[in-house]
Amino acid sequence: MDTVNELTLTDANFETATSKGVVLVNFWAPWCGPCLRQAPFIEKVAATMSGLVKVGKCDIDKELGTPARFDIKGIPTLVILKNGKEVERFTGVQRDDLLIATLKKHLEP
């Protein structure tokens, strides 16, 4: 289910949702402890960057094609896309301030 500022990304909607602008994609699973620890940081990023970037989550257990295409080996993995192209990747729990600073860097032309 989408939160106010987060999109649920699926194999079906991924291309459309990530083709324009800067998007932070959180590859996760509901059983993953580190993913649950990452969630509040992602929520803060989504709230802080609302209107500037999209923030989405992709459940690797429900969606098989997209995680395979991005060669996701461990979770949480956070991928930043700009106009549909990967520009940055993090694996493991990341703090919101690091993510916000990195996203702002990719908003610059």
VOKOL-769659 format. One record per residue: residue in one letter; x, z, y of N, C-alpha, C in turn. Coordinates in steps of 0.1 Angstrom, whole numbers, plus 5000, padded with zeros to 4 digits. Layout:
BEGIN
- A / X / Z / Y / X / Z / Y / X / Z / Y .
...
//
This chain:
BEGIN
- M / 5008 / 5000 / 4988 / 5000 / 5000 / 5000 / 5009 / 5000 / 5012 .
- D / 5005 / 4992 / 5022 / 5013 / 4991 / 5035 / 5011 / 5004 / 5043 .
- T / 5022 / 5009 / 5049 / 5020 / 5020 / 5059 / 5018 / 5012 / 5072 .
- V / 5016 / 5020 / 5082 / 5013 / 5014 / 5095 / 5024 / 5003 / 5099 .
- N / 5037 / 5006 / 5097 / 5047 / 4997 / 5101 / 5055 / 4990 / 5090 .
- E / 5051 / 4993 / 5078 / 5058 / 4987 / 5066 / 5049 / 4977 / 5059 .
- L / 5055 / 4966 / 5055 / 5048 / 4956 / 5047 / 5051 / 4957 / 5032 .
- T / 5042 / 4955 / 5024 / 5044 / 4954 / 5009 / 5048 / 4940 / 5006 .
- L / 5060 / 4938 / 5002 / 5065 / 4924 / 4999 / 5064 / 4921 / 4985 .
- T / 5058 / 4909 / 4982 / 5056 / 4905 / 4968 / 5063 / 4891 / 4966 .
- D / 5064 / 4887 / 4954 / 5070 / 4874 / 4951 / 5061 / 4863 / 4958 .
- A / 5048 / 4866 / 4959 / 5039 / 4856 / 4965 / 5041 / 4855 / 4981 .
- N / 5043 / 4866 / 4987 / 5043 / 4866 / 5002 / 5057 / 4867 / 5008 .
- F / 5067 / 4869 / 5000 / 5080 / 4872 / 5005 / 5086 / 4861 / 5015 .
- E / 5085 / 4848 / 5011 / 5090 / 4837 / 5019 / 5083 / 4837 / 5033 .
- T / 5070 / 4838 / 5033 / 5063 / 4837 / 5046 / 5066 / 4849 / 5054 .
- A / 5066 / 4861 / 5048 / 5068 / 4873 / 5056 / 5082 / 4875 / 5062 .
- T / 5092 / 4868 / 5056 / 5106 / 4870 / 5060 / 5112 / 4858 / 5066 .
- S / 5105 / 4847 / 5068 / 5111 / 4835 / 5073 / 5115 / 4835 / 5088 .
- K / 5109 / 4843 / 5096 / 5111 / 4843 / 5110 / 5115 / 4857 / 5115 .
- G / 5125 / 4858 / 5124 / 5129 / 4871 / 5129 / 5138 / 4879 / 5120 .
- V / 5140 / 4891 / 5124 / 5148 / 4901 / 5116 / 5139 / 4909 / 5108 .
- V / 5143 / 4910 / 5095 / 5135 / 4918 / 5085 / 5144 / 4927 / 5077 .
- L / 5140 / 4940 / 5076 / 5147 / 4949 / 5067 / 5138 / 4950 / 5055 .
- V / 5144 / 4946 / 5043 / 5137 / 4947 / 5030 / 5143 / 4959 / 5022 .
- N / 5135 / 4967 / 5018 / 5138 / 4979 / 5010 / 5134 / 4976 / 4995 .
- F / 5144 / 4973 / 4987 / 5142 / 4971 / 4972 / 5142 / 4985 / 4966 .
- W / 5131 / 4989 / 4959 / 5129 / 5002 / 4955 / 5121 / 5003 / 4942 .
- A / 5119 / 5015 / 4937 / 5109 / 5017 / 4926 / 5104 / 5031 / 4928 .
- P / 5091 / 5034 / 4924 / 5085 / 5047 / 4926 / 5091 / 5058 / 4918 .
- W / 5098 / 5055 / 4907 / 5105 / 5065 / 4898 / 5119 / 5069 / 4903 .
- C / 5124 / 5062 / 4913 / 5138 / 5063 / 4917 / 5140 / 5074 / 4927 .
- G / 5147 / 5085 / 4923 / 5149 / 5096 / 4932 / 5155 / 5093 / 4946 .
- P / 5167 / 5085 / 4945 / 5173 / 5081 / 4958 / 5164 / 5073 / 4967 .
- C / 5155 / 5065 / 4960 / 5145 / 5056 / 4968 / 5136 / 5065 / 4975 .
- L / 5131 / 5076 / 4969 / 5122 / 5086 / 4975 / 5129 / 5093 / 4987 .
- R / 5142 / 5096 / 4985 / 5150 / 5102 / 4996 / 5152 / 5092 / 5008 .
- Q / 5152 / 5079 / 5005 / 5154 / 5069 / 5015 / 5141 / 5067 / 5023 .
- A / 5130 / 5069 / 5017 / 5117 / 5066 / 5023 / 5115 / 5071 / 5038 .
- P / 5118 / 5084 / 5040 / 5116 / 5089 / 5054 / 5125 / 5082 / 5064 .
- F / 5137 / 5078 / 5060 / 5146 / 5070 / 5069 / 5140 / 5057 / 5072 .
- I / 5135 / 5050 / 5062 / 5128 / 5037 / 5064 / 5116 / 5038 / 5073 .
- E / 5108 / 5049 / 5071 / 5096 / 5051 / 5080 / 5101 / 5053 / 5094 .
- K / 5111 / 5060 / 5097 / 5116 / 5062 / 5110 / 5121 / 5049 / 5116 .
- V / 5128 / 5041 / 5108 / 5133 / 5028 / 5113 / 5121 / 5019 / 5117 .
- A / 5111 / 5019 / 5108 / 5099 / 5011 / 5110 / 5092 / 5015 / 5123 .
- A / 5090 / 5028 / 5125 / 5084 / 5033 / 5137 / 5092 / 5030 / 5150 .
- T / 5105 / 5032 / 5149 / 5114 / 5030 / 5161 / 5115 / 5015 / 5164 .
- M / 5116 / 5006 / 5154 / 5118 / 4992 / 5157 / 5105 / 4984 / 5156 .
- S / 5094 / 4990 / 5156 / 5081 / 4983 / 5156 / 5080 / 4973 / 5167 .
- G / 5076 / 4961 / 5164 / 5075 / 4951 / 5174 / 5087 / 4943 / 5176 .
- L / 5099 / 4948 / 5171 / 5111 / 4941 / 5172 / 5116 / 4935 / 5159 .
- V / 5114 / 4942 / 5148 / 5117 / 4938 / 5135 / 5106 / 4941 / 5125 .
- K / 5106 / 4934 / 5114 / 5096 / 4937 / 5103 / 5104 / 4946 / 5093 .
- V / 5097 / 4955 / 5087 / 5102 / 4964 / 5077 / 5093 / 4963 / 5065 .
- G / 5099 / 4959 / 5054 / 5091 / 4957 / 5042 / 5097 / 4963 / 5030 .
- K / 5089 / 4966 / 5019 / 5094 / 4971 / 5007 / 5090 / 4963 / 4995 .
- C / 5099 / 4962 / 4986 / 5096 / 4953 / 4974 / 5099 / 4962 / 4962 .
- D / 5088 / 4964 / 4954 / 5089 / 4973 / 4942 / 5095 / 4964 / 4931 .
- I / 5107 / 4967 / 4926 / 5114 / 4959 / 4916 / 5107 / 4959 / 4903 .
- D / 5098 / 4969 / 4900 / 5091 / 4969 / 4887 / 5079 / 4959 / 4887 .
- K / 5073 / 4957 / 4899 / 5061 / 4949 / 4900 / 5065 / 4934 / 4903 .
- E / 5076 / 4933 / 4911 / 5080 / 4919 / 4915 / 5093 / 4916 / 4908 .
- L / 5093 / 4906 / 4900 / 5106 / 4903 / 4893 / 5114 / 4892 / 4899 .
- G / 5107 / 4882 / 4905 / 5114 / 4870 / 4910 / 5123 / 4873 / 4922 .
- T / 5118 / 4880 / 4932 / 5125 / 4883 / 4944 / 5137 / 4891 / 4942 .
- P / 5136 / 4903 / 4935 / 5148 / 4911 / 4932 / 5159 / 4903 / 4924 .
- A / 5155 / 4894 / 4915 / 5164 / 4886 / 4908 / 5171 / 4876 / 4917 .
- R / 5163 / 4870 / 4926 / 5169 / 4860 / 4935 / 5179 / 4866 / 4944 .
- F / 5177 / 4879 / 4948 / 5187 / 4886 / 4956 / 5197 / 4894 / 4948 .
- D / 5197 / 4892 / 4935 / 5207 / 4898 / 4926 / 5208 / 4913 / 4928 .
- I / 5196 / 4920 / 4928 / 5196 / 4934 / 4930 / 5200 / 4941 / 4917 .
- K / 5211 / 4949 / 4918 / 5217 / 4956 / 4906 / 5214 / 4970 / 4906 .
- G / 5212 / 4976 / 4918 / 5209 / 4991 / 4919 / 5200 / 4993 / 4930 .
- I / 5193 / 5004 / 4930 / 5183 / 5007 / 4940 / 5186 / 5022 / 4945 .
- P / 5182 / 5024 / 4958 / 5177 / 5015 / 4968 / 5188 / 5005 / 4972 .
- T / 5184 / 4993 / 4974 / 5192 / 4983 / 4981 / 5184 / 4978 / 4993 .
- L / 5190 / 4978 / 5004 / 5184 / 4974 / 5017 / 5191 / 4961 / 5021 .
- V / 5183 / 4951 / 5023 / 5188 / 4938 / 5028 / 5182 / 4934 / 5041 .
- I / 5190 / 4930 / 5050 / 5186 / 4926 / 5063 / 5186 / 4910 / 5063 .
- L / 5175 / 4904 / 5067 / 5174 / 4890 / 5068 / 5171 / 4886 / 5082 .
- K / 5177 / 4875 / 5086 / 5175 / 4869 / 5099 / 5170 / 4855 / 5097 .
- N / 5158 / 4852 / 5101 / 5152 / 4839 / 5099 / 5153 / 4834 / 5084 .
- G / 5151 / 4844 / 5075 / 5151 / 4841 / 5061 / 5164 / 4841 / 5054 .
- K / 5175 / 4843 / 5061 / 5188 / 4843 / 5055 / 5194 / 4857 / 5055 .
- E / 5200 / 4861 / 5044 / 5206 / 4874 / 5043 / 5218 / 4875 / 5053 .
- V / 5218 / 4886 / 5061 / 5229 / 4888 / 5070 / 5236 / 4902 / 5068 .
- E / 5230 / 4911 / 5060 / 5236 / 4924 / 5058 / 5229 / 4930 / 5046 .
- R / 5237 / 4939 / 5038 / 5232 / 4945 / 5027 / 5238 / 4959 / 5025 .
- F / 5230 / 4969 / 5021 / 5234 / 4982 / 5019 / 5229 / 4987 / 5005 .
- T / 5236 / 4994 / 4997 / 5232 / 5000 / 4985 / 5233 / 5015 / 4986 .
- G / 5223 / 5022 / 4981 / 5223 / 5036 / 4982 / 5216 / 5041 / 4995 .
- V / 5214 / 5054 / 4996 / 5206 / 5059 / 5007 / 5214 / 5058 / 5020 .
- Q / 5207 / 5053 / 5030 / 5213 / 5050 / 5043 / 5205 / 5057 / 5054 .
- R / 5212 / 5063 / 5064 / 5206 / 5070 / 5074 / 5199 / 5060 / 5084 .
- D / 5188 / 5065 / 5091 / 5181 / 5057 / 5100 / 5189 / 5052 / 5112 .
- D / 5198 / 5061 / 5117 / 5206 / 5056 / 5129 / 5215 / 5045 / 5126 .
- L / 5221 / 5045 / 5114 / 5229 / 5033 / 5110 / 5221 / 5021 / 5108 .
- L / 5209 / 5022 / 5102 / 5201 / 5010 / 5100 / 5196 / 5005 / 5114 .
- I / 5192 / 5014 / 5123 / 5187 / 5009 / 5136 / 5198 / 5002 / 5143 .
- A / 5210 / 5008 / 5144 / 5221 / 5001 / 5151 / 5224 / 4988 / 5145 .
- T / 5224 / 4986 / 5131 / 5227 / 4974 / 5125 / 5216 / 4964 / 5128 .
- L / 5203 / 4968 / 5128 / 5192 / 4959 / 5131 / 5193 / 4954 / 5145 .
- K / 5196 / 4963 / 5155 / 5198 / 4959 / 5169 / 5209 / 4948 / 5170 .
- K / 5219 / 4950 / 5163 / 5230 / 4940 / 5163 / 5225 / 4926 / 5160 .
- H / 5216 / 4925 / 5150 / 5211 / 4912 / 5145 / 5200 / 4907 / 5154 .
- L / 5195 / 4915 / 5163 / 5185 / 4910 / 5173 / 5191 / 4902 / 5184 .
- E / 5204 / 4904 / 5186 / 5211 / 4897 / 5196 / 5212 / 4882 / 5192 .
- P / 5211 / 4873 / 5202 / 5211 / 4859 / 5199 / 5225 / 4854 / 5194 .
//
